[in-house]
Amino acid sequence: MGYTDKFTKPEDFRRDELIRIIEHSEENLTLQELEALYYDMTTKNFINE
């Protein structure tokens, strides 16, 4: 995929938009909220250690 093809699919644009929103939101989470999120993601196998 070339640089000009990066946003040819609507899903690509929506995915990048959601990633930006999540990255911005996670910066404001407390340690306890981050730990809960981490635990949830590991139990659902989104994060593999």
Summary of the structure (lengths in Angstrom):
residues: 49
radius of gyration: 14.7
end to end distance: 29.9
largest distance: 41.2
contacts: 82
relative contact order: 0.08
helix: 67%
strand: 0%
